[in-house]
Amino acid sequence: TAIINKFTPFRSEVGSNTLVFSTDRDIVATNDGTGTFIANNITVFEGQVLTEFFDITTADQKIVLSSSNVDIDSIDVTIQNSLSDLSNTTFSKAENLFNLTPESSVYFVQAYGTDKYEIEFGNNVTGKKLTPGNIVRIRYRDTLGEEGNGAREFRSSNNLLSATTVSRSSSGSERESIDSIRFNAPRVFSTQERAITVEDYKALVKNKFPTIETLNVIGGENLNPPRYGKVVVIPKPFNSQFASRSLKDSIVEFIKTRASLSTEVITADPKFIILDINSLVRFNSTQTTRTAEEIKSAVVSNILRYGSTNLSEFDKDFRYSKLLNDIDNTDSSILSNNTKVRMAKELRPFASSLEDYNLDFNNKIVPGSITSSLFTITVNGVNFECSLEDLNGTIRLVTESRGSKEVLNFNAGTVDYTTGSVFLDQFKVDSYFKRGRKAFGDRVQLYAQNEDTDILVEQDQIVLIQSLNVNVSIVGQTTDD
């Protein structure tokens, strides 16, 4: 075997920036039989590794880290006995006071000032107390937060090390806001580090994993069909729709020690309903100094702001009238808006790969309203521009490549208009179109018109508004009529 040490650095480029990532623990690589040592499923984290030393002169000495961008999950603390005694002890982070003894080698992290962190040690009652002469070595990652997202290729300065990327970097986020801390802190305290109720699970996971933007927890008895003895945790990180495998595994391991032995904790991905919005806005050009293009830009920004403020989380239903009101209030010169909203689901199939898809809108669908963005299907060497549509509960694959509509597959799937469930049977895309209003370059969108103007969500669903699906047209006039 071979050991890849904790904090081993790897570099990657994101845009014009070179970023440093590193391992979070010692990793064992095993010989594959050819002399090559391999370690699988390794996670690296963004941030320059900094090391600080502190000489302890008084038992109650404050230790404040110099960086304002500390990844507190990366903090590594070692205590050397003295200058003359080089023996040392690794201290671990304590999450609470339970089961601590005077001999527990632990440290505590707490906020200091407006943007720093202080490291505290025990008092010989709950945790071992430091003594004058001790030398404290603290290593941690100084992180760039969101700027670390999107890295694809990683290289090491050690020519003996090479990395193959499984997924690009994600879930990096800025520090938790004061409002968020005020909201979460009392809820975490009330759990006493025990996961009993759904709210306990939410509070503990949110506090432990600050990269999670929103999450929901569903008791197994509320699943369909019921799965008693299980709890489903559904996380959505910042800047990503889905959590990485490593984050999901970390959540499960964290909760295992806090839930009852009879409870099995599993994770799942959120299901998204995207709003496809087309808005025609009329304004009186004599009542504003803004141009039509500026009005349009402001309306688009307001629609996106409505989405981030009122949606984008679990348990947030879409209310049509509130969106219309927000559009009208964008500028005092706006006279009216005619806004049409429909539901969308995104598919990202691998090229030429046959797959079944179950898409749950969970809202009633207007019969005959299903359509899709364009994609390419190859039949007998001939490329066809295709889309999907529905007829009497059946999904059909259609094309107009030869001037008139042709049906290439009369039974590409089914739709239940009452439940809002769509099934695509062995759906395949051979290639994507470049991005445009009817195609998106790297995905297929399936559209369905909701029967009710409001869109209600289930426990595992989130409604999103994304700029890709907001289309605003502006008409200016010189009267209010």
Sequence and secondary structure as in RCSB ss.txt:
>XXXX:A:sequence
TAIINKFTPFRSEVGSNTLVFSTDRDIVATNDGTGTFIANNITVFEGQVLTEFFDITTADQKIVLSSSNVDIDSI
DVTIQNSLSDLSNTTFSKAENLFNLTPESSVYFVQAYGTDKYEIEFGNNVTGKKLTPGNIVRIRYRDTLGEEGNG
AREFRSSNNLLSATTVSRSSSGSERESIDSIRFNAPRVFSTQERAITVEDYKALVKNKFPTIETLNVIGGENLNP
PRYGKVVVIPKPFNSQFASRSLKDSIVEFIKTRASLSTEVITADPKFIILDINSLVRFNSTQTTRTAEEIKSAVV
SNILRYGSTNLSEFDKDFRYSKLLNDIDNTDSSILSNNTKVRMAKELRPFASSLEDYNLDFNNKIVPGSITSSLF
TITVNGVNFECSLEDLNGTIRLVTESRGSKEVLNFNAGTVDYTTGSVFLDQFKVDSYFKRGRKAFGDRVQLYAQN
EDTDILVEQDQIVLIQSLNVNVSIVGQTTDD
>XXXX:A:secstr
 EEE TT EEEEEETTEEEEEEESS EEEEE SSS EE  S  EEESEEEEEEEE  STT  EE S SSEEEEEE
EEEEE  SS   EEEEEE SSSTT  TT  EEEEEEETTTEEEEEE  SSSS    TT EEEEEEEE  GGGGTT
    B SSTT     SS          HHHHHHHHHHHHHHTT   SHHHHHHHHHHH TTEEEEEEEEGGGSSS
  TTEEEEEEEETT SS  HHHHHHHHHHHHTTS TT EEEE   EEEEEEEEEEEEEEGGG SS HHHHHHHHH
HHHHHHHHHHSSSBT  B HHHHHHHHHTT TTEEEEEEEEEEEEEE   TT  EEEEEE  S B TT  EE  E
EEEETTEEEEEEEEEETTEEEEEE TTSS EEEEEEEEEEETTTTEEEEEEE  SB   SBTTB SS EEEEE B
SSSSB   TTEEEE  GGGEEEEEEEESS  
